């Protein structure tokens, strides 16, 4: 999950344990973590350790698979789980460096952090006592962050949404799709992103972004591209109508449809390879299309 993620440019990383409830921020434990970090969250980066996935950046907690797995959370792991999560955290910290790393964890989570701390020769500050959600532990977390966080690069909600775009479409796409003058309109069911009064994307129940035609036009022509024959589609696009497609496309990915007379956006119903090789079936569930 972290291989396609671009972390924010901040000095301080806070490592947190996972929770049974997803997304994590809706759980009681993470609500208390967030409250303890209040006033500093724009100056730090948060990641969550979890045995099924390894490392989940806070920005991606609503995206599959982070928001869609179900496993008992005990904090006590076997050797295989410890080795797996250690390898994920080690890879993340080897690739992304921070001036300060704070681990607000206990039990198996803390063991993972100590293994990685030793392997990489870095210093990790442990802010939790036996129970990370106890009042004393939360006070320790806030004290550690207050002494480490820097206002050098304060983040905005635009940065969080850009991280989702980078994860979904590739590094650097967030800046293209969501420039600094973009604005976000939130509502109970999600949010919409506007650039120059044009809506470019909206959130989905999967935690990803759904593009509008205006949003798709801001992206490079060669990413998540589905090329169709000389026709203007209405509704779904069937596989026989696909001439070529980006091989990195997976089922349920957001795709951009290009044709000699059509430009559209939708969701892939099969992989890019299957679109080209199949003689039947729905390739793209089309959301919007316009004639060129």
C-alpha positions as CSV (number, residue, x, y, z in Angstrom):
1,X,0.0,0.0,0.0
2,X,2.8,2.4,0.8
3,X,4.8,1.8,-2.5
4,X,2.6,4.4,-4.3
5,X,2.3,6.8,-1.4
6,X,4.0,10.2,-1.2
7,X,4.4,11.3,2.4
8,X,4.1,15.0,3.4
9,X,7.3,17.0,3.9
10,X,7.3,17.2,7.7
11,X,9.9,16.5,10.3
12,X,8.0,14.4,12.8
13,X,6.4,10.9,12.3
14,X,3.9,9.5,14.8
15,X,3.4,5.7,14.8
16,X,0.0,4.5,16.1
17,X,-1.6,1.1,16.7
18,X,-4.5,-0.1,14.6
19,X,-8.0,-0.5,15.9
20,X,-10.9,-2.9,15.3
21,X,-13.1,-0.2,13.8
22,X,-12.4,1.1,10.3
23,X,-11.6,3.7,9.3
24,X,-9.3,4.0,12.3
25,X,-10.1,7.6,13.0
26,X,-13.7,6.6,13.8
27,X,-12.6,4.3,16.6
28,X,-12.6,5.4,20.3
29,X,-8.9,4.9,20.6
30,X,-8.0,7.0,17.6
31,X,-10.5,9.7,18.6
32,X,-8.4,10.0,21.8
33,X,-5.1,10.0,19.8
34,X,-6.5,12.7,17.5
35,X,-7.6,14.8,20.5
36,X,-4.2,14.5,22.1
37,X,-2.6,15.6,18.8
38,X,-4.9,18.6,18.3
39,X,-3.1,21.7,17.2
40,X,-0.1,19.7,15.9
41,X,-1.6,17.4,13.2
42,X,-0.8,19.8,10.4
43,X,2.9,19.6,11.4
44,X,3.3,15.8,11.7
45,X,2.7,12.7,9.8
46,X,0.7,9.8,11.2
47,X,1.0,6.1,10.2
48,X,-0.8,3.1,11.6
49,X,0.7,-0.4,12.2
50,X,-1.5,-3.3,11.4
51,X,-0.7,-7.0,11.0
52,X,-2.7,-7.7,7.8
53,X,-1.3,-4.7,5.8
54,X,1.8,-3.5,7.6
55,X,1.8,0.3,7.4
56,X,-1.2,2.5,6.7
57,X,-0.6,6.2,6.3
58,X,-3.4,8.2,7.9
59,X,-4.2,9.7,4.5
60,X,-5.1,6.3,3.0
61,X,-7.1,4.9,5.9
62,X,-10.4,5.1,4.0
63,X,-9.1,3.3,1.0
64,X,-9.2,-0.4,0.2
65,X,-7.8,-2.6,1.7
66,X,-7.1,-0.5,4.9
67,X,-10.8,0.3,5.5
68,X,-12.1,-3.2,4.5
69,X,-10.4,-5.9,6.5
70,X,-11.7,-7.6,9.6
71,X,-9.4,-9.2,12.1
72,X,-9.2,-9.4,15.9
73,X,-7.0,-6.7,17.4
74,X,-5.1,-7.9,20.5
75,X,-1.8,-6.2,20.2
76,X,-0.1,-9.6,20.7
77,X,1.4,-11.0,17.5
78,X,3.1,-14.2,16.5
79,X,6.6,-14.4,15.0
80,X,5.3,-14.3,11.4
81,X,3.1,-11.2,12.1
82,X,6.0,-9.4,13.8
83,X,8.4,-10.2,11.0
84,X,5.9,-9.0,8.4
85,X,5.0,-5.7,10.0
86,X,8.7,-5.1,10.9
87,X,9.6,-5.5,7.2
88,X,7.0,-3.1,6.2
89,X,8.0,-0.4,8.7
90,X,11.6,-1.0,8.0
91,X,11.0,-0.4,4.3
92,X,9.0,2.7,5.0
93,X,11.6,4.3,7.3
94,X,14.5,3.3,5.0
95,X,12.8,5.2,2.2
96,X,11.3,8.1,4.1
97,X,13.4,9.9,6.7
98,X,12.2,12.0,9.6
99,X,14.1,14.1,12.2
100,X,11.8,12.8,14.9
101,X,10.0,9.4,15.2
102,X,7.5,9.0,18.0
103,X,5.9,5.5,18.6
104,X,2.7,5.7,20.6
105,X,2.4,1.9,20.9
106,X,2.7,-1.0,23.3
107,X,2.9,-4.8,23.2
108,X,3.6,-6.3,19.8
109,X,3.5,-2.9,18.2
110,X,6.3,-1.7,20.4
111,X,8.3,-4.8,19.7
112,X,8.1,-4.1,16.0
113,X,9.3,-0.6,16.5
114,X,12.3,-1.7,18.6
115,X,13.3,-4.3,15.9
116,X,13.2,-1.6,13.2
117,X,15.0,0.9,15.5
118,X,17.8,-1.5,16.0
119,X,18.0,-2.6,12.3
120,X,18.1,0.9,10.9
121,X,20.2,2.5,13.7
122,X,17.7,5.2,14.3
123,X,16.2,6.7,17.5
124,X,12.5,6.2,18.2
125,X,10.9,7.9,21.2
126,X,8.2,5.9,22.9
127,X,5.4,8.0,24.4
128,X,3.0,5.3,25.7
129,X,2.9,3.5,28.9
130,X,1.3,0.1,29.1
131,X,-2.0,1.4,27.7
132,X,-1.7,3.9,24.9
133,X,-5.2,5.3,25.6
134,X,-4.6,6.0,29.3
135,X,-4.6,9.6,30.4
136,X,-1.0,9.5,31.3
137,X,0.0,8.0,27.9
138,X,-2.0,10.5,26.0
139,X,-0.4,13.3,28.0
140,X,3.0,11.8,27.1
141,X,2.1,11.7,23.5
142,X,1.2,15.4,23.4
143,X,4.3,16.3,25.3
144,X,6.5,14.4,22.9
145,X,4.8,16.0,19.8
146,X,4.9,19.5,21.3
147,X,8.6,19.2,21.7
148,X,9.2,17.8,18.2
149,X,6.7,19.2,15.8
150,X,7.8,22.1,13.6
151,X,5.7,24.6,11.8
152,X,8.2,24.7,9.0
153,X,5.8,23.0,6.6
154,X,2.2,23.2,7.8
155,X,-0.1,20.9,5.8
156,X,-3.7,21.6,4.6
157,X,-6.6,19.2,3.8
158,X,-5.6,19.7,0.1
159,X,-2.4,17.9,0.9
160,X,-4.3,14.9,2.2
161,X,-6.5,14.7,-0.9
162,X,-3.4,15.1,-3.1
163,X,-1.9,12.0,-1.3
164,X,-5.0,10.0,-2.3
165,X,-4.7,11.2,-5.9
166,X,-1.0,10.2,-5.9
167,X,-1.8,6.8,-4.5
168,X,-4.6,6.3,-7.0
169,X,-3.1,7.6,-10.2
170,X,0.7,7.9,-9.6
171,X,3.2,10.2,-7.9
172,X,2.8,13.9,-8.9
173,X,-0.8,13.6,-10.1
174,X,-2.1,15.2,-6.9
175,X,-0.4,18.5,-7.8
176,X,-1.8,18.4,-11.4
177,X,-5.3,17.6,-10.3
178,X,-5.5,19.7,-7.2
179,X,-3.5,23.0,-7.5
180,X,-3.1,25.4,-4.6
181,X,-6.1,27.5,-5.7
182,X,-8.4,24.5,-5.6
183,X,-11.1,24.3,-2.9
184,X,-13.0,21.5,-1.3
185,X,-16.7,21.5,-0.5
186,X,-17.5,18.9,2.2
187,X,-20.9,17.3,2.9
188,X,-22.1,14.5,5.1
189,X,-21.7,11.9,2.3
190,X,-18.2,13.0,1.2
191,X,-16.5,15.9,-0.5
192,X,-16.2,17.6,-3.9
193,X,-13.1,19.3,-5.3
194,X,-13.3,22.4,-7.5
195,X,-10.8,24.3,-9.6
196,X,-11.8,27.6,-11.1
197,X,-15.4,26.8,-10.2
198,X,-15.3,23.5,-12.2
199,X,-15.7,20.3,-10.2
200,X,-12.7,18.0,-11.0
201,X,-13.4,15.1,-8.6
202,X,-15.4,13.8,-5.7
203,X,-14.9,11.2,-3.0
204,X,-16.4,7.7,-3.3
205,X,-17.5,5.2,-0.7
206,X,-14.3,3.3,-1.4
207,X,-12.2,6.2,-0.2
208,X,-10.9,6.9,-3.7
209,X,-11.5,9.8,-6.1
210,X,-14.1,9.8,-8.9
211,X,-13.0,12.1,-11.7
212,X,-15.2,14.4,-13.7
213,X,-14.5,15.2,-17.4
214,X,-12.8,18.5,-16.3
215,X,-10.7,16.5,-13.8
216,X,-9.7,13.9,-16.3
217,X,-8.6,16.6,-18.7
218,X,-6.0,17.8,-16.2
219,X,-4.3,14.4,-16.1
220,X,-1.7,13.1,-18.6
221,X,-3.2,11.3,-21.6
222,X,-1.3,8.0,-21.0
223,X,-2.3,7.1,-17.5
224,X,-5.3,4.8,-16.7
225,X,-6.2,5.2,-20.4
226,X,-8.8,3.1,-22.2
227,X,-8.7,3.6,-25.9
228,X,-12.0,2.8,-27.7
229,X,-13.0,2.5,-31.4
230,X,-14.7,5.2,-33.4
231,X,-18.0,5.5,-31.5
232,X,-19.7,7.6,-28.9
233,X,-20.6,5.3,-26.0
234,X,-23.7,5.5,-24.0
235,X,-23.7,3.7,-20.6
236,X,-21.3,0.8,-20.3
237,X,-18.4,0.1,-22.7
238,X,-18.1,-3.6,-23.7
239,X,-14.7,-5.3,-24.1
240,X,-15.0,-5.7,-28.0
241,X,-15.1,-1.9,-28.3
242,X,-11.7,-1.5,-26.5
243,X,-8.7,-1.1,-28.8
244,X,-6.0,-0.7,-26.1
245,X,-5.7,0.0,-22.4
246,X,-3.1,0.8,-19.8
247,X,-1.8,-2.5,-18.5
248,X,-1.7,-1.2,-14.9
249,X,-5.5,-0.9,-14.8
250,X,-7.1,-3.2,-12.2
251,X,-10.7,-4.0,-11.7
252,X,-12.6,-1.0,-10.0
253,X,-9.8,1.5,-10.9
254,X,-10.9,4.9,-12.1
255,X,-10.2,5.1,-15.9
256,X,-10.1,7.8,-18.6
257,X,-11.7,6.8,-21.9
258,X,-10.2,8.1,-25.1
259,X,-11.6,7.7,-28.6
260,X,-11.5,9.5,-31.9
261,X,-14.9,11.1,-31.2
262,X,-15.3,10.5,-27.4
263,X,-13.7,11.4,-24.1
264,X,-15.1,10.0,-20.9
265,X,-14.5,8.8,-17.4
266,X,-15.7,5.7,-15.5
267,X,-14.7,2.6,-13.4
268,X,-13.0,-0.4,-14.8
269,X,-15.0,-3.6,-14.6
270,X,-12.0,-5.8,-15.6
271,X,-8.2,-5.4,-15.8
272,X,-6.5,-3.5,-18.6
273,X,-5.3,-6.8,-20.1
274,X,-8.7,-8.4,-19.9
275,X,-10.2,-5.4,-21.7
276,X,-8.0,-6.0,-24.7
277,X,-8.1,-9.8,-24.7
278,X,-11.8,-10.4,-23.9
279,X,-14.5,-10.9,-26.6
280,X,-17.4,-10.2,-24.2
281,X,-18.3,-8.5,-20.9
282,X,-18.4,-5.0,-19.6
283,X,-15.0,-3.3,-19.7
284,X,-15.9,0.1,-18.3
285,X,-18.9,1.4,-16.3
286,X,-19.1,4.8,-17.9
287,X,-19.9,7.8,-15.6
288,X,-19.7,10.7,-18.1
289,X,-18.8,11.1,-21.7
290,X,-18.6,14.0,-24.2
291,X,-18.1,14.2,-28.0
292,X,-14.8,15.5,-29.1
